[in-house]
Amino acid sequence: MEKLNRRHTGKMLMIVSAFLTATGQLFWKWGHANLIYMAVGFLCYGAGALFMIKAFALEKLSVAYPLMCVSYIFALVYGDLFLGEDITLKKAAAVALLGIGVTLTSYDK
């Protein structure tokens, strides 16, 4: 069980990095009107960078880096929930195709 956890730690850290990156960018979007949001965005983005660096130390670049595309999913959901942007069939299909590609790319035996 421990080997399984260690094997996927880099991937999980990259997903956390993608989440923090997308969250930071959401706060930057709000930050044009509020400097506190801008600062929170920088903190999230910086934390995402630290998680990314650790993920790269634990996982192959060709496996870890494509997982950053998960940030598109977070951005799509954030746009719908917080910015009033609709999730259209076209957008959902594009994100699904990205997800399939990321899954195929990051699958490593």
C-alpha positions, 0 to 999 in steps of 0.5 A, a space after each residue: 500500500 505504501 508503494 502505491 501511495 508513493 507511486 502516485 504522490 507526484 501526480 497528486 501534488 501536480 493536481 493540487 498545484 493545478 487547483 491552486 494555480 486555477 484558484 490563484 488566477 480566479 483571485 487575480 480576475 477578482 483582484 482588479 477591483 480588490 488588492 486583497 484578492 490580488 494578494 490571495 491570488 499570488 499566495 495561491 499561485 506561489 503555493 501551486 508553484 511549490 507543489 509543482 516543484 515537489 511533484 517534478 522531483 517525485 515524478 517524470 516530467 512527461 507524466 507530471 506536466 500534462 496533469 496541469 491541464 486539470 486546471 482547465 477543469 477547475 477554471 471551467 467550474 470556477 467560471 460557471 460558479 463564480 463568474 456567470 459563465 455557462 458550461 456549454 456542450 462545446 466547452 464540456 467536450 473540449 475539457 473531456 477530450 483534454 481529460 482523456 488525453 491527460 489520462 492516457 499521457 500520465 498512465 505509466 506502468 
